[in-house]
Amino acid sequence: MSAAFEVPAGAALDAPAGVSGAAGWAFFAPQGEVVRVNVSDELDRRWQAAYRAYEHASAEVARSGADDRGAAHAMAVTSWDVAVLWREIADSPYLPWWVLAAVHSAAETFEHQSREWNARSNAGAGVHPMAPRRRGGGG
């Protein structure tokens, strides 16, 4: 089974707040075409969960401030998790080149953001900034 993404012409790449499920995803479509992009339901569920965790971490940073090392660490980890899932989406078969480019760009943006938040979470702790520590004891 797979989740289908309707791609209306001129739509922006994002999953707006309050929109649930695959139908909320959209991509810019060159020359006005409409394209259906499919990823597995399992991958869609994982991306949705990771993005909800990212939104929660973002709200926590907004409440506590960017200098809160715990909140910064949560942003680093959740940003990295979203980036990893964008990379998995990029491995989906038959993606048009322009969707693939957008997905890779999203992954790179979340990876960059993760590194920045990781540096903040380690600021003053004598820890060299690197890819964020993973939950569950992983690298």
C-alpha positions as CSV (number, residue, x, y, z in Angstrom):
1,M,0.0,0.0,0.0
2,S,1.3,3.5,-0.6
3,A,0.3,7.1,0.2
4,A,-0.3,9.2,-2.9
5,F,0.6,12.9,-3.0
6,E,-1.4,15.0,-5.4
7,V,0.9,17.7,-6.8
8,P,-1.2,20.7,-7.9
9,A,0.6,23.2,-10.2
10,G,2.1,26.1,-8.4
11,A,1.9,24.5,-4.9
12,A,4.7,25.1,-2.4
13,L,6.8,22.3,-0.9
14,D,5.5,22.0,2.7
15,A,3.1,20.2,5.0
16,P,1.1,23.1,6.5
17,A,0.1,23.1,10.1
18,G,-3.3,21.6,10.6
19,V,-3.1,19.4,7.5
20,S,-2.8,15.7,8.1
21,G,-2.0,12.9,5.9
22,A,-0.4,12.6,2.5
23,A,-2.9,14.8,0.8
24,G,-1.4,17.8,2.6
25,W,1.9,17.5,0.8
26,A,2.5,19.5,-2.3
27,F,5.3,20.4,-4.7
28,F,6.0,23.0,-7.4
29,A,5.0,21.5,-10.7
30,P,6.8,22.9,-13.7
31,Q,4.7,24.0,-16.7
32,G,1.5,23.5,-14.7
33,E,1.4,19.7,-14.8
34,V,-0.1,17.6,-12.1
35,V,2.0,14.7,-10.8
36,R,1.2,11.9,-8.4
37,V,4.1,11.0,-6.1
38,N,3.9,7.8,-4.1
39,V,5.8,6.8,-0.9
40,S,4.9,3.8,1.3
41,D,2.3,4.4,4.0
42,E,4.9,3.3,6.6
43,L,7.4,6.0,5.4
44,D,4.6,8.5,5.3
45,R,3.6,7.7,9.0
46,R,7.3,7.9,10.1
47,W,7.7,11.3,8.3
48,Q,4.5,12.6,9.9
49,A,5.6,11.4,13.4
50,A,9.1,12.9,12.9
51,Y,7.7,16.2,11.8
52,R,5.3,16.3,14.8
53,A,8.3,15.7,17.1
54,Y,10.1,18.5,15.3
55,E,7.2,20.9,15.7
56,H,7.0,20.0,19.4
57,A,10.8,20.7,19.8
58,S,10.4,24.0,17.9
59,A,7.5,25.1,20.2
60,E,9.7,24.2,23.2
61,V,12.6,26.4,21.9
62,A,10.1,29.2,21.3
63,R,9.0,28.9,25.0
64,S,12.3,28.3,26.6
65,G,14.7,30.2,24.3
66,A,17.5,29.3,22.0
67,D,20.0,29.2,24.8
68,D,18.2,26.3,26.6
69,R,20.7,23.5,25.9
70,G,18.1,20.8,26.3
71,A,15.7,22.4,23.9
72,A,18.5,23.0,21.5
73,H,19.5,19.3,21.7
74,A,15.9,18.3,21.0
75,M,15.9,20.6,17.9
76,A,19.1,19.1,16.7
77,V,17.8,15.5,17.1
78,T,14.4,16.1,15.6
79,S,15.8,18.1,12.7
80,W,18.2,15.3,11.9
81,D,15.3,12.7,12.1
82,V,13.3,14.7,9.6
83,A,16.3,15.0,7.3
84,V,16.9,11.3,7.4
85,L,13.3,10.7,6.4
86,W,13.5,13.2,3.6
87,R,16.5,11.2,2.4
88,E,14.5,8.0,2.5
89,I,11.7,9.7,0.5
90,A,14.3,10.7,-2.0
91,D,15.0,6.9,-2.5
92,S,11.4,6.4,-3.6
93,P,11.2,5.1,-7.1
94,Y,10.0,7.2,-10.1
95,L,10.3,10.7,-8.5
96,P,10.4,13.4,-11.2
97,W,13.8,15.2,-11.2
98,W,12.2,18.4,-9.8
99,V,10.6,16.5,-6.9
100,L,13.9,14.8,-6.2
101,A,15.7,18.1,-6.2
102,A,13.2,19.6,-3.8
103,V,13.4,16.6,-1.4
104,H,17.2,16.7,-1.4
105,S,17.1,20.4,-0.7
106,A,14.7,19.9,2.2
107,A,17.0,17.2,3.6
108,E,20.1,19.4,3.3
109,T,18.2,22.3,5.0
110,F,17.2,20.1,8.0
111,E,20.7,18.6,8.2
112,H,22.3,22.1,8.3
113,Q,19.7,23.2,10.9
114,S,20.5,20.1,13.0
115,R,24.2,20.9,13.0
116,E,23.5,24.5,14.1
117,W,21.2,23.4,16.9
118,N,23.7,20.7,17.9
119,A,26.4,23.4,18.2
120,R,24.1,25.4,20.4
121,S,23.3,22.4,22.6
122,N,27.0,21.8,23.2
123,A,28.0,25.5,23.6
124,G,30.0,26.0,26.7
125,A,30.0,22.3,27.5
126,G,33.5,21.6,26.1
127,V,31.9,19.2,23.5
128,H,32.9,19.5,19.9
129,P,29.9,20.1,17.7
130,M,29.1,17.1,15.5
131,A,26.0,15.3,14.2
132,P,23.5,15.2,17.0
133,R,23.5,12.4,19.5
134,R,20.8,9.9,18.7
135,R,18.1,8.7,21.0
136,G,18.4,5.2,22.3
137,G,22.2,5.2,22.7
138,G,23.0,5.2,19.0
139,G,25.8,7.2,17.4
